[in-house]
Amino acid sequence: MTGKSSAVKSDIEIAQEAKLAPISEIASGLGLEEEDWEPYGRYKAKVSVKTLKKFQEKADGKIILVTSINPTPAGEGKSTVTVGLGQALNRIGKKTVIALREPSLGPTMGLKGGAAGGGYSQVVPMEDINLHFTGDFHAITAAHNALAALLDNHIHQGNELNIDPRRIAWKRVVDLNDRALRHVIIGLGGKANGVPREDGFDITVASEIMAILCLSEDLKDLKERLSRMLIAYTYDGRPVFVKDLKVEGALTLLLKEAIHPNLVQTLENTPAFVHGGPFANIAHGCNSVLATKMGAKLGDYVVTEAGFGADLGAEKFLDITTRAGHFRPGAVVIVATIRALKMHGGMKKEELKNESLDALAKGMENLTCHIETIKAFGLPYVVAINHFIFDTDNEVKYVKEWCAENGHPVALAKVWEDGGKGGEELAQLVADTVESTENHFKPLYSLEDSIEDKLSAVVTKVYGGKEIEYSPKAQKQLAKIKKNGWDKFPVCIAKTQYSLSDDPKLIGRPTDFIIHVRELKASVGAGFVVAMTGSVLTMPGLPKEPAALNMDVGPDGKIVGLF
Amino acid sequence: MTGKSSAVKSDIEIAQEAKLAPISEIASGLGLEEEDWEPYGRYKAKVSVKTLKKFQEKADGKIILVTSINPTPAGEGKSTVTVGLGQALNRIGKKTVIALREPSLGPTMGLKGGAAGGGYSQVVPMEDINLHFTGDFHAITAAHNALAALLDNHIHQGNELNIDPRRIAWKRVVDLNDRALRHVIIGLGGKANGVPREDGFDITVASEIMAILCLSEDLKDLKERLSRMLIAYTYDGRPVFVKDLKVEGALTLLLKEAIHPNLVQTLENTPAFVHGGPFANIAHGCNSVLATKMGAKLGDYVVTEAGFGADLGAEKFLDITTRAGHFRPGAVVIVATIRALKMHGGMKKEELKNESLDALAKGMENLTCHIETIKAFGLPYVVAINHFIFDTDNEVKYVKEWCAENGHPVALAKVWEDGGKGGEELAQLVADTVESTENHFKPLYSLEDSIEDKLSAVVTKVYGGKEIEYSPKAQKQLAKIKKNGWDKFPVCIAKTQYSLSDDPKLIGRPTDFIIHVRELKASVGAGFVVAMTGSVLTMPGLPKEPAALNMDVGPDGKIVGLF
C-alpha cells in the first residue's frame, strides 16, 4: 500500500468508480461461446466445467503460484499482488487469467470488511464478491447442514446403522463468525425433538465439503468424494460414511451449480476466476482446481494464490492441490513486505513504521527459509516486495541488494497504488524466470510414505523443525488411520501462520523446534490427513466493534462499509 | 391431477422437456428494458424494484387471489391452479402475470420433493426454483444468523445494552427440516466461547426477516422494518431493537439483491414472479408485495396465491398484505378438490378414492364457510374444482350443480393434465366475474380496534367460532403489547390449516368452538401481532424416508428425485 495523495480512496470507492466490461465481453475475450457460461447479473458468470473438455486439445498456460513469508496479522497483500501481477502480465502482452479464493461472509462482517484485493488491484464487482456472490458458499452450507439433519434424523428414526451419538464426526456450519455456536447441545426438548448430544458449528470455509468442491475435477469426482466422507462411528467402532446414509446424490444435487467456476474481472478488465475458499490450516487453502485449470486452459498464464505463508499455503498447493488437479506449476512468487521482514527481525508491532535496516537484515532469514522451501520443490521463483506507504527507499534498496547478492530474482510491486502498471517490473521478471529457468517440480514426499514420514518431511524440509511429538490422542488416531487404510493420503498440517513453528511467538527463522501434533483426522472425502498443532480455531469470533456496524446501503442501493 | 395415460410423466420429466424462452424474451414481452433486470442464468432474472417507479403512471392490472378450502395433508393444488389459471388467462387474450412464493429447501429435501406447481402447470426451471434459485432464502438465512451472532457477540463483549440472556427474542434459522435444532444450548465451552444460554432454530421461512422482505415496498422500508425488530429484553424489562445494536445497515446490505422480485416463466411461457415465502401461520403466507405489485403493473391480470386455506392465507392476504402493499384485490378463486370435500364430509383418508355423493354433500359446508369469508371481505369470487384422477363424473356434476343452486360461480380446472387449455373455462369465468361483479373490498377490522376485537373479528367472522380463551401467558403478553404501543398492528393467527378451529380433527364446518390463544408475540418489524393457537411448529422434522434419499444428479448434470 503506497498512497501518495492526502485523500487516499478506499477500496470500495475505487471499485465503485471502475469501468467494468460486460461479462459477455470478458468471456468472449477468453474464446468462450454463449453455451459455455451462464450470467449472474451483468458482471459475473459461471463457466461450465464442460468447457475444460471442449478445450482439451489446447496446451495449458503456465501456472504462477503467489505465496508469501510468514505474515503479520494485517496480511502481506498476496491477493493484491496476485491481481496486480495478472493485470501487469496482460500489460506486457501475456494473455493472463487470475484464479482466487472467494471471501467468506464471516470475516467480512467481522474484522476484514471484505477480501478481493486492494487499491487499484481488485477483482470486481467487489460488493457482490464480498457478499453472496453466486451463492457457492451458501450451497456448501446448505449441503453440509442437510447432511447433519439427515444424520440426526437417521438416529431419531430408529438408527438402523447403529450410529453412536457420542461419536459423530460431522458438525454443522454457518458462514459467519459466531463463537457462541462453537460448543452446543442439540436435540433437547423431549422425544419429539431428536436425540440429545454434543455438537458444534464451524465456519463454512472449514467444511470438508468446501475442500472437496475445491479438489474435485468434475461432478462425478465430486459425488464420489462426498460419498466417502466419514461422518460417524457405530457403537461397535465401525466408520460410517455418507454412502451408508445414501444421500450423496442429494448433496451433489445441492452443489451442481457451485462446482462451476465464477468468472469476474479486475479493475483493468483482466479475467479472474474466483472460486472456492477452503481454510489454509485444516484444509489446503487455495481456490478450486477447476478454476486454476480453466485459467491455464484459457490463458497463457494463470496467476493463483495460496493462503497464509509458503509453509502452509504453498506447501499444500504443491503437495495436495497439484496432485488432485493433475497439474504442474510453472513458478512461484514469494511476497514479502518490509513491515513483516522487520517484524521477523524482532521489531515491535507499534514501531514497524520506523526505518530499521538492522531489523530488516535480521528478518531476511524468514524469507530465506521460504525460498529454500520453493527450491526444495524444484520450482523457479521470484521475490516480490509488496510496497507499503511507510517503506523507506533505504529499506527497499536493502532488500533488493540482499536478493541480488544471494542470487534471488526480485522486483518491487506497486500494484496497490498503480494497478497493473505498478507490477510491470514483477511481471517481466516472472515471465523471464518461468521461460528461462529449468523446472524440476516434484512434491515433497511420496504418497506411499507413512503418515509419520510425510509429516516429518514437511516439518524438517519446510518448517526447519527438528522433530514431531505426537499426543497420546494423536497416536491412537494414527493407529486407526492406518487400520482403515487412510494413510496413503497426503498430509495437511494445521498450524499458526505467524511462525514457521507451531508457536506464533517464534518469529524469524526458529531452529531445533518440535512440532506438537495434538490430533489427527482423516478427511477421507477431501483426501488428506489433517494434523492439528497448537490450537486451531475452526469458528472465529467477532471483535468488539464488528465491521458490520459500519456497513450500510442507501435507498438508492449505494453501499458503504465494505473495504 | 387427472392423468389418463398409463405412463403418467413426473413433474420433473415434464419440466425437463419444456421449451423455455430465454428470460430476455419474457422480460421484453413485459415491456422491460435491459436496465430493468439482471439475468441469473439464461432463464431466471431479478427485476429491479426501481421498475415500479418507472411504470408508476400505468394503471394497475387486476389482482386475482387464489385460495382454498381447508386442505388435506396432500394439499389442494393451489399453486398448480394459480399457474394453470395464469396460462389460461393468457390463452383467452388477457395479458397475465403470475406471482408465487419460493419453495423452501427444507420441505423439498423432506417430504415434498419440490413445490413449483405440477403437471402441465409448473413454473420453470423447476430444478433451480426448488433448490437455491437466486439465493433469496440464503440471503435471509445469512442476515438472520448474522443478527444472532452480533447479538451474542454484544453480550459476550461486555453487554453495554444490559441484555438479559434469558430473554432473547431472536432465535437462529436454517432452511432445512432439522428437528434436532429446535431446542439447543449454545455458548458452552468456557469463557472464550460466549455466554451459555437456551436457544433454538426455526426454519428460514419462519424468520421475521422473511415476513419483512415480503411486506417491504422498497429498500428504505426494508431497512426501517429491520431496524425496529424486537430482539431481546434488558434485565430491567425494556425491549431491545435491532437499531439499538446499530446493525440494520449491515442486514439491509445482506438483503439488497433479495428484495428484487425473481422473474421466471411457466411451461407455456407465461411470465411468473416467484419471490419470498413466509409461513402462513406465524406470518402472512404470501409472496412479496413487490412481486404482486410488479405483476399488476406489468400485466392486465396478476394471479397470486396465499398459503393454506382461506381462513389462514386469504384472511392474512386481505387484512395484512393488502395494507402493507397498498393494493386492492380484484377477485378471489377458492380452490376445492372432491377429495377434500369428501374428507370434510367425514370420509376416511384411505377411502377418499371411492365415489361418495353423501360425503361430498356433507363436505360442502366447509366450502360454504370460505365463500362466506370472501363475501365478508366484499370481494367477487369463483369456485375452482381442481380435478383429480379419481374424481367421478357424478361427483363433479354434484359440485357444479350445488354451486349453481347456491349462486356460486364455479368452473372445473384440468390444468394439471392439460395446462392452460384445461383452465380456459375457469379463466373466462374469472375474467367475467372480475369485470362484471361489484367490488366492495374492505378489510375485516380497523387497525384502531383493540387486539382482542381484531382477533375476535377473525374468529367469529372467518372461522365461525364462538369466542377466544387467552392463556395466562397470553394475557400477560397482551398487557405488554398494549403498554409498548404495538396494538395498532393487524393480527396474524397461527392455527392448524386442517380445520376452521384450532383442533385439526374438527373437519367440515365446526360451530360453537373456542379458539385458545396460547401465546401472543409482536413482530414489530413485520408489523403484526402473532396469536399462537394449538401447537405451531416453526421447525419441521424430516420423515423416516426423506425425499433426499431419492435425489440424484448424473455426471452429465441430469437430475432425478425432484417432483
Interface residues (C-beta under 8 A of the other chain):
Chain A: E38 P39 Y40 G41 R42 L105 M109 L131 H132 G135 H138 A139 T141 A142 N145 A146 A148 A149 L150 D152 N153 H156 Q157 G158 V174 D175 L176 N177 D178 R179 A180 L181 R182 H183 V184 I185 I186 G187 L188 G189 A192 N193 G194 V195 D218 L219 K220 K223 K246 V247 G249 A250 T252 L253 L254 K256 E257 G541 L542 K544 P546 A548 L549 N550 M551 D552 V553 G554 P555 G557 I559 G561 L562
Chain B: E38 P39 Y40 G41 R42 L105 M109 L131 H132 G135 H138 A139 T141 A142 N145 A146 A148 A149 L150 D152 N153 H156 Q157 G158 V174 D175 L176 N177 D178 R179 A180 L181 R182 H183 V184 I185 I186 G187 L188 G189 A192 N193 G194 V195 D218 L219 K220 K223 K246 V247 G249 A250 T252 L253 L254 K256 E257 G541 L542 K544 P546 A548 L549 N550 M551 D552 V553 G554 P555 G557 I559 G561
